[in-house]
Amino acid sequence: MWLPDISDGTAAVVTAASLQSTVDYIAEIQLPNGMVPWFPGGHADPWNHNEALMALSLGGRRAEAERGFEWLRSKQRPDGSWHQYYLADRVEQDKLDANCVAYVAAAVWHHWLLFEDRGFLEVMWPTVTAAIDFVLDLQTPRGEIIWARHADGTPWSFALLTGSSSMCHSLRCAIAVATTLGHSRPDWELSAGRLARVIREEPDAFAPKHRWAMDWYYPVLCGVIVGDEGRARLAERFDAFVMEGKGVRCVSDRPWVTAAETCEAMMAHLAVGEVERAHRLFEWAQTLREPDGRYWTGIVYPEEVHFPGGEQSTYTAAAVVLGADALAGASPASSLFVNHDELPALIDTHTDHEAGISRERSE
């Protein structure tokens, strides 16, 4: 296992033993069929399920993580997708969210970074291939990816910045899987480059979600906007989303702090070299921790009421574990969300884009 002690320099913010109890909570909630619901009796979605599998692996729960991958394989539709929400015995919400579908590539690559198990990678390759092909069928000529299809295959009409940023990261993970197995996927490389270009340069390509924190930090967390530009993006709206000493608001106009978004924003700051700020954010996230290792999803200030009521979610626990690993550099996968130079490079598609504009004008 790769669970670190995180200290503020004088005292432990969270210990490896405490993080182990957090991982053990995720394992406790996992169903016998491998599905990881948000909380006991709740639903699962593929994105947060994959996040939980990464945390299980970090905490020495490899068998449980691989059971979760088997659940994904068993539920994948013939078109490569998964439904939005599952209950223990049925589909709860049948739409097909492209970001949730793509994220399996990140989880599979995370598993490879930890264990270098080629057999596992080969078993999961058809699953990753089908998922990515489903996702890329939703990419527009401009480059953004429509966020979902209805269960009958009808696409929705718009793209989302957060989801497209995450899909760009997942695409790079899928390319890394392909490369490791000796498969050439130049179409995936081109699609990732086109997607990154539109995220960086054409914000109007996405539905306006400016009040949501994830639209603020996800392009940085996912390695699309990096370096000085990434630091400038985070600085621009830091005060709108961060409550000093408490954490990251999920929306800019409400005092609703969540532990998962605080840890994700922490990793975005870490990715652009703002280590001290990352440590502070991680420390603030611990205010939502319970002694048994569980984390409340969110809290409302100044009332200090938890929301949703009584929810101690597995995806929040997973975000904390992944954040701790990134902050400490504890595992071979610790750089997955914070050192994007280790993923396949994003190719420059400006020439193709400009040629496309010229053709449109001439026509």
N, C-alpha and C positions, 0 to 999 in steps of 0.2 A: 504494500500500500504506500501511498505517497501523500500522507496528510501532514501538513507542517504546523509548527507553533508559529503564531503571528504575534509579534510584540510591538509595542509603541516605542521601544528603546529602553523602557524602565520596567514594564510589567507586561504580562501576557494579555493580549486583546482576546485571543481565542487559542486554545491548545489543540494539539493533534488529537488528544483523547476526546475533547469536546466535539471536534469535527467528526470523529468516528461515530459518536452518538447521533450526529445529524445524518450521516450515511446510513446508519443502522435503522433510523426512522424511515428513510425512503424504502429500504428493504422490507421493513415491517408492513408498509402500506401496499407494496407490490402484490398483485394477485397471483395465484398459482399458475395462471396461463401466461404470465410474463408482463401483462399490462401494468403500468404505473399510473394510477389515478392521481388527481390533484390532492385528494384527501379521502379518508375512508368513506366509501359509498358514492364518491364523486365520479366525474367523467375523466377521461384522458384525451389529450390531443397529441398527434404525432410529434410536434415540435418539443413540447415540454416532456414528453415521454423520452425522446432522445437525450434531452438535457439531463434527465434523471439517470439514464444509463451511463453517461459519462461520469457522473458523480459516484455511482456505484462502483465503477471500475477503479476510480481513484482511491476509494475506501476499502479496497481488497475484496470487493463483492463481484468478482469477475463472472462467476457462474450465474448470478442473478442478472447481471448486465446482458450476458449472452442469451439468457432466457427471454429478456426483453427484445433482443434483436429477432429471435425466433417468432415472437408475437407479431412483430412488424412484417416479417416474411409471410406469415399466415394470413394477414389481413390486407396485404397489398392487392389492389384491384388489377384486373388485366391491363388497364391503361397505364399502370405504374403509380397510381395515386393511392392516397388513403383519405377516408372521410375526415371531416373536421373534428367531431367528437364521438367517442365510444364509451358506452357503459360496459359493465362486466359481461353482459350477455347479448348486447345489440348495439347498433348504430344509433346515436342520439341525434346528431346533426349531420346531414348527408352531403353538404357542400364540400368542395375539394379545394383547399387552400394551398396555393403553389409553394409558399414559403414553408409551410409545415411539411410538405412533400419533399422539398429539396434538402431539409436539414439532416436527413438520414446520412447524407454524404459526409457531413461534418462529424457525426458521431462515429461512423465507420473509420474515418481517418484518425480520429482521436484514439480509437481502439488500437489501430496499427501503431501509432506513435508510442503507446504504452507497452504493447506486447510483441510487436513485429511478428504477428501470427499470419503467415501468408495463406494458410488454409482458410482461416476465417475470412480474409480479404477476398479470396476466390469465391467462397460461398456467398458473400454479400454483393459481389460484383453485379450479378443480374438484377438484384434489387436496386442498387444505386443507378445502374444504366436506365432501367425502366422509369425510375423516379425523375431523373434529370431530363429524359426525353419528354416526359409529361410536362415538366416545367417549361422547357424551351419551346414547346408548341404554343405557349402563351406569350412569347416574346414578340413585341411589335417591331415593325421595320425600323423605328427610331431607336429601339434598344431596351425600353422599359418592359417589365414583365407584368401582365395583367394578374391581379392578385388571386383570382379564384375562378372555378367553374361551378355551375350548378351540377347536381348529380347526373343530369341528363346530358352533360357535356357542353351546355351553353356557357360561354365565357361571360364573366362580369365585364363592366365597361371601363374600369379604371385600374390604375396601378397605385401601389403604396410605397412610400420611400423607405420606411422601416423594413418591410418585407423584401423589397428589391435589394436593399443593402445586405440583408442576411442571405438572400439567394446568391448574391455575388460571392460572398465568402464560401457558401456551400458549393458553388460551381468550382471554385479554386480547389477545394478539398476533393471534389469528384475528379478533377484533372490530375491531382496528386495520386489518387487511387489508381486511375488509368495508367499513369506513367509507371508506377511501381509494378503493375502487372504486365507492362509491356504493350499496352493498347494505345493507339494514337486516336485522339479526339480533337482534331483541329477546329471542328465546328463548335465544341464547347469552349475552346480558347477564344474564338472570335465572339461568341455570345457573351462571355464574361467581360471581354474588353468593351463591347458595345454597351453593355449594362453599366459598367463603371463610368463610361464617358457621359451617359445621360444623367447619372446620379450627380456627377461633379458639375455638369454644365447646364442642365436643363431642368431646374426645379419645378417648372410648370408642367412637366410630364407626369407629375404625381398629384393625387388628390390632396387638397390642403388639410394638414393635420398639425398645424403649427403649435397648438397648445399641448401636444403630447410630447413628453420627454424623449421617447424613443426616436422620434423623427429628428431630434436634436443630436443625440450622441451615436445613433446606429451607423451612420456613414463612416464615423471614425472607428468605432468598435470593430467594424467589419472590414477595415483596411482599404476603403475606397478613397477617403480623404485622409491624408497622412501628413506627418511633419509639421511645418509651420502652418499650413492651411488647416490641419487638424486641430492644432492648438488654438488658432484663431476662431475656429467654429465653436469649440468648447467654451472659450472665454466669452464669446458674444452673448450667449444666453445662460451662462452659469448662474447668475443671480436670479434669473426667472425661474429656474428649476431646482436650485439647491437651497434648502433651509439649513443655515449654519448650525452645526452641532447635532443635526437630526437626520439629514439624508436628502434623497432626490424625490421631488414631487412627481407623481405620474402625469399630472397635468399642471400647466403653469399657473392657473387661476384658482387652484384649490390647495389647501394645506394637507394633502394626502400623500404621505411618504410611504414608499414601498421598499422592502429590503432587496428584492431582486433587481429593481431598476437602479438602486444605489450601488449594488455590486457590479452591474453591467456598466454603468457610467464610470465606476472606478476603473474597470479594465480599459475603457476608452482613454481615460487620462493616462493610464500606465502605457498604453500603446504609443502615445506621443511623448513619452519621457517625463511625465509629471508625476513622479514617484511619491513625493511628499503628500500631494493632494490625494493621490490614490489611497495611501495609508489612512488618511483622515476619513475618507468616505467609507472605507471598509470598517474602520472603528465605529463610525456612527451607525452602520447597519446592525451592529451587535446589540443595539438597544431593543431590537425586535426578537432577540433570542430568549428562549426559555431554558431553565437549567437542564432539562432533559434533552436538549439538542434540537428541539423543534424551533421553527421561526414563524412568527406571525407574518402573514402576507403584507399587511399594511397597517398604518396608524394615522389617525386624524388628530391634528393639533388645533387648538390647545387642549381639547377634551381628553386626548390620549385614549381614544376609543379605537379598538382594532377593527379593521374591515378587510374583506367581507366578514361579517360577524362570526367569530369563532374559527376562522380558517387559518390553519397552519399547513401551508401547501408544500408538496414535494418539489415543485418547480422552484420555489423560493429557497428551500434547503439546497437544491442542486446548484443554484446560482451562487450561493455563498461558498460552497465547496470549490467550484470552479474558480471563483474569485480568489480564494485563499491560495490555491495552487498557482495561479498566475502571479500573484503578489510575491510569493516565496520562491517561485521557480523550482518547485519541489519535484515535479514529475517530468518525464520526457515529452509530455504533451502540454506543459505549462505555457508554452509560447503560442499556442494555437490561436488565441484571440488577441495577443498583444505584440507579436512579432511577425507581421505579415510578409516580411521578406523571406520567410522560410517556406511560404506557399509559392506555387507557380506564379510567375509574374503576369500581371495584366498587360495584354498587348495594346499598343496604341492603334485605335481604329479611326483616328481623325481623317485620314486620307479617304477611307471608304465612306465615311459620313459625308464629307464634303463633296465627294463624287456623286453620292446619292442626291444631295441637294441640287447639284448642277444638272443632273438628269431630269429631276422634277421640274426645274425652271425651264429647261429646253423643251420639255413636253408641253 
